[in-house]
Amino acid sequence: MVYEMNDKMEVMNGGKALMKALEKEGVKEVFGLPGGANLPMYDELYKSNIRHILVIHEQSAAHMADGFGRVSRKPGVCFATSGPGATNLLTGIATAQADSAPMIAVTGQVPVNMIGRDAFQESDIIGMSNPCVKYAFQPRTPQEIPEAVKKGFYIAETGRPGPVLLDIPKDVQQNEAEITFPNEVRIPGYHPWTDVDITNIERAVDLLLSSEKPIILAGGGTIISSAFAELQSIAEMLMIPVVTTFKGKGSFPENHPLSLGPIGMHGHAEANKIMTEVDCVLAIGTRFSDRSVGTFEEFERNLKIIHMDVDPAEIGKNQTTQVAVVGDVRASLRVMLKTLAKKVLKKSDGNKWLKHVNEVKGYWRENLKLHPGEMSAAKILRKLREVLPKESIVTTEVGQHQMWASLFFDAIYPGTFFSSTGLGTMGWGFPAAIGAKVARPDVPVLDIAGDGSFNMTENSLATSVLEDIPVIVFLINNFSLGMVAQWQRTFYERRMIGIDLKKCPDYVKLAESYGAQGIRAQSLDELGKAVKVGLNSEVSTVIDIPIDPEEDVLPFVAPGTSLKDMILPS
């Protein structure tokens, strides 16, 4: 049956109240795995109009909901049972929190009168999750469920987005009560910042216009707020170069003349070089991660920072800020555009700073030494960019392949590149790609993977096949835990331990065993053909691409050093 959508008081059990509340929030899919403590809600899920997508492991349910949320900008929803089911969600919940992804995680719990008695499969998931959620609710009566859901969605998607946990005891799911559904909620103490700081925007504009060597640093908040057009308009109005954090990759088209690409530990050489010369940075929606800026003290030396962010807790946390603009990034940039329009008479096409930036950019793109082999990381990723439609959504796993993607795969369409950046969760990319495909079934979705990371959640191939959610896995296979191996070569005098995967498994056979498609590509021509086959496939396609295990990710800024101390290929 499909529940009627009204606000009249109805008698129903807690499981039905949960489904109806989710429907009222527009939920059409949930990613989950049933178990004893959440079977009552699953029984009502069976009767609802919400699609259930079966996962093979609860961690993947969280990653799928995360990927769905990042692409749709609406909270993805995942279900798990109590105890180990709930704890298996924690890595995915923490990943979403680190990268500000909206998510609702719903767990079953032992009955209310058994809580605190070490009942079978009981865990204090509220206590465990509190450090990595925006909020956690545990309704103790069926009547509380609709309000908890309404509050959960409001908290998850307003202000700085993030995950919310709803932990529902089994008897609360089963018991009947008279239920009403609120149209809106008010949460004491929760006041997401919405007003635009006009005064500080004017100060920021004056500082920006008075600087001689300005730059724009776009972070993940630019993508979350969909401020793509506003960012590009400001850059073009002032002819200011743009760099991004790795999480901000995709906020500005990387084929644009003003783009320098990502900065940081594995940033573009030209981007890192220019960042050491600027006198003013307009930082938009970034937390100034150590992976982006290197040593905090060196980064802010002789640099004036304008920091725009929706989260006031980020202002001054890592870097000294001259002008702070707290509020929604997109709204703030729109006001900045209007302010600039009154002060900027024409584009500064001939300015010396931009000429110098272009010279540096041209030098490094011409002279950066790359691995000479045909199937080097740079060549295979540039081949991928050549054959992959520009509107395709790309996720990545975590490891060397992720950093090669930072360097050699250009994100062109806004909001089409996603990775686990804050927590750096291996295994994130493939289930996140499945979630992204559910959110956007109309575009191709591809996961840039490494063998070590893909191994952690490859069983999600079963989900993609069983649930008819085809994606492509672009598997850069160096038969090792590549990033660990690179660090052992670089910092531990080649004392190699715990990194050799010995050409196991055979990814073509693995894919086929799940009913997916497996292709091995050992030349650029084979690779291009394989991607095209995957784009036209009705099942997921794993493209196994063997590469040299000794190839390193370069340039590289070592931990504890500054952007000027890049390790370059020799």
C-alpha positions in Angstrom: 0.0 0.0 0.0 1.0 3.7 -0.4 0.4 5.9 2.6 -1.9 8.9 2.3 -0.2 12.2 2.8 -2.1 14.1 5.4 -1.6 15.6 8.8 -4.6 14.1 10.6 -4.0 12.0 13.7 -3.8 8.3 12.8 -3.4 5.1 14.7 -0.3 3.2 13.5 2.8 1.4 14.7 6.2 3.1 14.9 7.5 1.3 11.8 4.7 2.7 9.7 5.1 6.1 11.2 8.8 6.0 10.2 8.0 5.1 6.6 5.3 7.8 6.3 7.6 10.4 7.8 10.4 9.4 5.3 7.9 9.7 2.4 6.9 13.1 3.6 10.5 14.1 3.3 10.6 12.9 -0.3 12.6 9.8 0.3 12.3 7.4 -2.6 15.2 5.0 -1.9 16.9 3.6 1.2 20.2 1.6 1.3 20.1 -1.1 3.9 20.4 -4.6 5.4 17.7 -6.1 7.6 18.2 -7.9 10.9 16.3 -8.9 14.0 16.1 -5.4 15.6 14.9 -3.6 12.5 12.5 -6.2 11.0 9.4 -4.3 12.1 10.4 -1.2 10.1 11.3 -3.5 7.2 7.9 -5.0 7.3 6.4 -1.5 6.9 9.0 -0.7 4.3 7.6 -3.7 2.3 4.2 -2.0 2.3 5.5 1.5 1.4 6.4 3.1 -1.9 10.1 3.5 -0.9 12.6 1.4 -2.9 14.9 -0.7 -0.8 18.4 -1.3 -2.1 20.0 -4.3 -0.5 23.7 -3.9 0.5 26.1 -6.7 1.3 27.7 -4.8 4.2 26.4 -2.0 6.3 29.4 0.2 5.8 28.6 0.2 2.1 25.0 1.3 2.9 26.4 4.4 4.6 28.8 5.1 1.7 25.9 4.7 -0.8 23.8 7.1 1.2 26.8 9.5 1.4 27.3 9.4 -2.4 23.6 9.9 -3.0 23.6 12.9 -0.6 26.6 14.6 -2.2 25.1 14.3 -5.7 21.5 15.1 -4.9 22.2 17.7 -2.1 19.4 15.9 -0.2 20.1 13.4 2.7 20.7 9.9 1.6 19.1 7.3 3.9 20.6 4.0 5.2 19.2 1.3 7.4 20.9 -1.2 9.7 20.0 -3.4 12.6 21.3 -3.1 16.2 24.7 -4.1 17.5 27.2 -5.0 14.8 24.8 -3.8 12.1 24.8 -0.3 13.7 28.5 -0.3 14.5 29.3 -1.2 10.9 27.7 2.1 9.8 30.1 4.1 11.9 33.0 4.4 9.4 30.5 5.6 6.8 28.9 8.1 9.2 32.3 9.5 10.2 33.2 9.8 6.5 30.1 11.8 5.8 30.7 14.0 8.8 34.3 14.8 7.8 33.2 15.8 4.3 29.9 17.5 5.3 27.6 15.1 3.4 23.9 15.0 4.4 22.8 11.6 5.6 20.1 10.0 7.7 21.2 6.7 9.3 18.4 4.7 10.9 19.3 1.8 13.2 17.3 -0.7 15.0 17.8 -1.1 18.8 16.9 -3.7 21.4 13.5 -3.0 23.2 13.4 -0.1 25.6 13.2 -2.2 28.7 16.4 -4.2 27.6 18.6 -1.1 27.0 21.5 -1.1 29.3 21.2 -4.8 30.2 23.7 -6.2 27.7 20.9 -7.7 25.6 21.8 -9.7 22.5 23.1 -7.4 19.8 22.8 -4.3 22.0 25.3 -1.5 21.5 25.3 2.1 22.7 25.2 3.4 19.1 24.1 6.9 20.4 27.2 7.2 22.5 29.5 5.8 19.9 28.2 8.0 17.1 27.9 11.3 19.0 31.4 12.5 18.1 30.7 12.0 14.3 27.1 13.1 13.8 25.4 16.5 13.8 22.8 15.0 16.1 21.5 11.6 17.3 17.9 10.8 18.4 16.5 7.7 20.1 12.7 7.9 20.1 11.2 6.1 23.1 7.6 6.1 21.9 6.0 5.8 18.5 4.6 9.3 18.8 8.2 10.7 18.9 9.2 9.2 15.5 7.7 11.8 13.1 9.2 14.7 14.9 12.6 13.0 15.2 12.6 12.4 11.4 11.5 15.9 10.7 14.2 17.3 12.9 16.8 14.9 11.5 16.3 16.0 8.0 16.3 19.7 8.9 19.6 19.3 10.8 21.2 17.1 8.2 20.7 19.5 5.3 20.8 23.0 6.8 23.9 25.0 7.6 26.9 22.8 7.2 25.4 19.5 6.1 26.2 16.3 7.9 24.9 12.9 9.1 22.1 12.4 11.7 21.4 9.1 13.5 17.9 7.8 14.4 18.2 4.8 16.7 14.7 3.2 17.1 14.1 0.4 19.7 12.3 -2.6 18.4 9.3 -2.3 20.6 8.9 1.4 19.5 8.7 0.2 15.9 6.1 -2.4 16.9 3.8 -0.5 19.3 0.8 1.4 18.0 -0.2 4.9 19.0 -2.0 7.9 17.7 0.4 9.6 15.4 0.6 13.2 14.0 3.1 14.5 11.5 4.5 18.0 12.0 4.8 20.3 9.0 7.8 22.1 10.6 10.0 21.9 13.6 11.9 24.2 15.9 15.0 23.0 17.6 16.2 25.0 20.6 19.8 25.9 20.4 20.2 25.0 16.7 20.4 28.2 14.6 22.1 27.6 11.3 23.8 30.8 10.0 21.7 32.3 7.2 22.1 36.0 7.2 24.6 37.5 4.7 27.3 39.6 6.3 27.2 42.7 4.1 29.6 44.8 6.1 32.4 42.2 5.9 31.7 41.5 2.3 32.4 45.1 1.5 35.6 44.9 3.6 36.6 41.7 1.7 36.0 43.5 -1.7 38.2 46.4 -0.7 41.0 44.1 0.5 40.7 42.0 -2.7 40.9 45.0 -5.0 43.8 46.6 -3.1 46.0 43.4 -3.4 48.6 43.0 -6.1 48.8 39.2 -6.2 45.3 37.9 -5.4 44.0 34.3 -5.8 40.8 32.5 -5.2 40.9 29.2 -3.2 37.7 27.2 -3.6 36.9 24.4 -1.2 34.3 21.8 -0.8 31.8 24.4 0.6 31.6 25.9 -2.9 30.3 22.6 -4.2 27.9 22.0 -1.3 26.3 25.4 -1.9 26.3 25.0 -5.7 28.1 28.4 -6.0 29.7 27.4 -9.3 28.3 30.3 -11.5 29.0 32.9 -8.8 32.6 31.7 -8.3 33.3 31.8 -12.1 31.7 35.2 -12.5 33.9 36.7 -9.8 37.1 35.1 -11.2 36.3 36.4 -14.7 35.3 39.8 -13.5 38.6 40.4 -11.7 40.7 38.0 -13.9 42.0 36.3 -10.8 43.5 32.8 -10.9 41.6 30.0 -9.1 43.0 27.1 -7.2 41.0 24.5 -5.3 41.4 22.2 -2.4 41.1 18.5 -3.3 37.6 18.5 -1.9 36.9 21.6 -4.0 38.0 19.9 -7.2 35.1 20.3 -9.6 34.0 23.7 -8.2 35.7 25.5 -11.1 36.2 24.0 -14.6 39.8 22.8 -14.8 39.9 23.5 -18.5 39.3 27.2 -17.8 42.2 29.6 -18.6 42.1 30.9 -15.0 42.2 27.4 -13.4 45.4 26.2 -11.8 43.9 23.0 -10.3 44.2 21.7 -6.7 46.9 22.8 -4.2 48.4 20.7 -1.4 50.2 17.5 -0.7 49.4 16.1 -4.2 48.4 19.4 -5.9 49.5 20.7 -9.2 53.1 22.1 -9.3 52.0 25.4 -10.7 49.2 25.8 -8.1 51.6 25.2 -5.2 54.2 27.4 -6.7 51.8 30.3 -7.2 50.3 29.9 -3.7 53.7 30.7 -2.2 53.7 34.1 -4.0 50.2 35.5 -3.4 49.5 38.4 -1.1 45.7 37.9 -0.7 43.5 34.8 -0.9 39.7 34.7 -1.1 39.1 31.3 0.6 35.6 30.0 -0.1 34.2 27.1 1.9 37.5 25.6 3.0 38.8 24.4 6.4 42.5 24.9 5.4 43.3 21.3 5.9 47.0 20.4 6.5 46.8 18.3 3.3 45.9 21.5 1.4 48.2 24.1 2.9 51.1 22.2 4.4 52.4 23.9 7.5 49.9 26.4 8.9 52.5 29.0 10.0 54.3 29.0 6.6 51.1 29.2 4.6 49.8 32.4 6.2 53.1 34.2 6.2 52.8 37.5 4.3 49.3 36.5 3.3 46.0 38.2 4.0 43.1 35.8 4.1 39.4 36.5 3.4 37.6 33.4 4.7 34.0 32.7 3.6 32.2 29.8 5.3 28.8 28.8 6.6 30.3 27.3 9.7 31.6 30.0 12.1 33.7 27.3 13.9 36.0 27.1 10.9 36.9 30.8 11.1 40.4 31.2 12.6 40.6 27.5 13.5 43.6 26.7 11.3 44.6 30.1 9.8 44.6 33.7 10.9 41.8 35.6 9.0 41.8 39.3 8.2 38.2 39.3 7.0 35.6 36.7 8.0 32.4 36.3 6.0 30.1 33.9 7.8 27.0 32.7 6.0 25.8 30.7 3.0 28.6 30.8 0.5 26.4 31.1 -2.6 24.4 34.0 -1.1 27.6 35.7 0.1 29.2 35.5 -3.3 26.1 36.9 -5.0 26.3 40.0 -2.7 30.0 40.2 -3.4 29.3 40.2 -7.2 26.9 43.1 -6.8 29.4 45.0 -4.7 32.2 44.4 -7.2 30.0 45.5 -10.1 29.8 49.0 -8.5 33.6 49.2 -8.1 35.2 47.3 -11.1 35.1 49.3 -14.3 36.6 46.7 -16.6 38.4 43.4 -16.6 42.1 43.6 -15.9 43.1 41.5 -18.9 46.7 42.9 -19.1 47.7 42.7 -15.4 51.3 41.7 -14.6 50.2 39.2 -12.0 48.0 37.2 -14.4 50.8 37.3 -17.0 53.2 35.8 -14.4 50.7 33.2 -13.3 50.3 32.0 -16.9 54.0 31.9 -17.4 54.4 29.7 -14.3 51.5 27.5 -15.4 52.9 27.1 -18.9 56.4 26.2 -17.6 55.2 23.4 -15.3 52.8 21.9 -17.7 55.5 21.8 -20.3 58.4 20.7 -18.1 57.0 18.4 -15.4 58.6 15.0 -16.0 56.1 12.1 -16.1 56.5 8.3 -16.0 57.7 7.2 -19.4 55.6 4.1 -19.8 52.5 3.9 -22.1 50.3 2.9 -19.2 51.5 5.6 -16.8 48.9 7.1 -14.4 49.0 10.5 -16.3 48.4 8.8 -19.7 45.6 6.5 -18.6 43.7 9.3 -16.7 44.0 11.7 -19.6 42.7 8.9 -21.9 39.8 8.5 -19.5 39.1 12.2 -19.7 39.2 12.0 -23.5 36.6 9.3 -23.8 34.4 9.9 -20.7 31.4 12.3 -21.3 32.1 15.6 -19.6 28.9 15.4 -17.6 29.8 12.1 -16.1 30.0 11.8 -12.3 33.3 10.5 -11.0 34.0 9.2 -7.5 37.4 7.9 -6.3 38.7 5.4 -3.8 41.5 6.5 -1.5 45.2 6.0 -2.3 47.7 6.8 -5.1 45.0 6.6 -7.8 43.0 9.3 -5.9 46.0 11.6 -6.0 46.8 10.8 -9.6 43.2 11.8 -10.3 43.9 15.1 -8.5 46.8 15.7 -10.9 45.8 14.3 -14.2 42.0 14.0 -14.5 40.3 17.4 -15.2 36.9 18.0 -13.6 35.1 20.1 -16.2 31.4 20.1 -15.4 30.5 21.6 -11.9 29.8 19.2 -9.1 30.8 16.0 -10.9 33.9 14.9 -8.9 33.7 13.4 -5.4 36.1 11.7 -3.0 36.6 10.9 0.6 39.0 13.7 1.6 38.5 14.4 5.3 38.6 10.9 6.7 40.3 9.3 3.6 38.2 6.2 3.8 39.4 3.3 1.7 36.5 1.5 0.0 34.4 4.6 -0.2 34.4 5.2 -3.9 32.6 2.2 -5.3 29.5 2.2 -3.0 29.4 6.0 -3.2 29.3 5.6 -7.0 26.3 3.3 -6.7 24.6 5.9 -4.5 25.5 8.6 -7.0 24.0 6.6 -9.8 20.8 6.2 -7.9 20.7 10.0 -7.4 21.5 10.6 -11.1 20.5 7.6 -13.2 20.6 9.8 -16.3 24.4 10.2 -16.4 27.3 7.8 -16.5 29.0 7.2 -13.1 32.6 6.0 -12.8 34.8 5.1 -9.8 38.5 5.7 -10.2 39.8 2.9 -8.0 43.0 1.3 -6.8 43.2 -2.4 -6.1 43.8 -2.1 -2.3 40.9 0.3 -1.8 38.5 -1.5 -4.2 39.1 -4.8 -2.3 37.5 -3.4 0.8 34.0 -3.0 -0.7 34.1 -5.0 -3.9 31.2 -7.1 -2.7 29.0 -4.1 -3.6 29.2 -5.6 -7.1 26.4 -7.8 -5.8 24.3 -4.7 -5.0 25.0 -3.1 -8.4 23.9 -6.3 -10.2 21.0 -7.4 -8.0 19.5 -3.9 -8.0 20.3 -3.0 -11.6 22.6 0.0 -10.8 25.4 -0.1 -13.5 28.6 1.9 -12.9 32.1 1.6 -14.2 35.1 0.8 -12.0 38.3 2.2 -13.5 40.8 0.0 -11.6 44.4 1.3 -11.6 46.0 -1.9 -10.5 49.6 -1.8 -9.1 49.2 -5.1 -7.2 49.9 -3.3 -3.9 48.8 -0.9 -1.3 50.4 1.8 -3.5 50.4 4.9 -1.2 51.8 2.9 1.7 54.4 1.5 -0.6 55.3 5.0 -1.8 55.8 6.2 1.7 57.9 3.2 2.6 60.1 3.8 -0.5 60.4 7.5 0.4 60.6 7.7 4.2 61.5 4.2 5.4 64.5 3.3 3.2 62.4 0.8 1.2 61.6 -1.4 4.1 58.5 -2.9 2.4 56.0 -4.7 4.6 52.3 -5.4 4.4 51.8 -3.9 0.9 52.1 -6.8 -1.6 48.8 -8.0 -3.1 50.5 -10.4 -5.4 48.2 -10.0 -8.4 45.3 -11.3 -6.4 42.4 -11.4 -7.1 41.8 -11.7 -10.8 39.4 -8.7 -11.2 38.0 -9.8 -14.5 37.0 -13.2 -13.0 35.8 -11.5 -9.8 33.5 -9.1 -11.7 32.1 -12.0 -13.8 31.5 -14.1 -10.7 29.1 -11.4 -9.5 27.3 -11.2 -12.9 29.1 -8.0 -13.8 31.5 -7.4 -16.7 35.3 -7.6 -16.4 37.7 -6.2 -18.9 41.5 -6.1 -18.7 43.1 -3.1 -20.6 46.9 -3.3 -21.2 47.2 -0.5 -23.8 45.7 3.0 -24.2 43.7 1.7 -27.2 42.3 -1.2 -25.2 41.5 1.2 -22.4 39.6 3.6 -24.6 37.5 0.8 -26.0 36.9 -0.7 -22.6 35.5 2.6 -21.2 33.2 2.9 -24.2 32.0 -0.7 -23.7 31.3 0.1 -20.0 29.4 3.2 -20.9 27.0 1.1 -23.0 26.7 -1.8 -20.6 23.6 -2.7 -18.7 25.7 -4.2 -15.8 28.6 -2.7 -13.9 32.0 -3.0 -15.6 35.3 -3.4 -13.9 38.2 -2.3 -16.1 41.5 -3.8 -14.7 44.4 -1.6 -15.7 47.8 -3.1 -14.7 50.5 -0.4 -14.1 54.1 -0.3 -12.8 54.1 -0.9 -9.0 57.0 1.4 -8.6 55.3 4.5 -10.1 55.0 7.3 -7.5 52.6 10.2 -7.2 54.6 13.3 -7.9 54.7 16.2 -7.2 54.4 15.5 -3.5 54.5 17.8 -0.4 55.8 15.7 2.5 53.9 16.0 5.9 55.2 18.8 8.0 56.6 20.8 5.2 55.3 23.8 3.2 54.0 24.1 -0.3 57.4 25.5 -1.5 59.1 22.2 -0.5 57.5 20.1 -3.2 59.2 16.8 -4.1 59.4 16.8 -7.9 60.0 13.9 -10.3 63.6 13.6 -11.3 
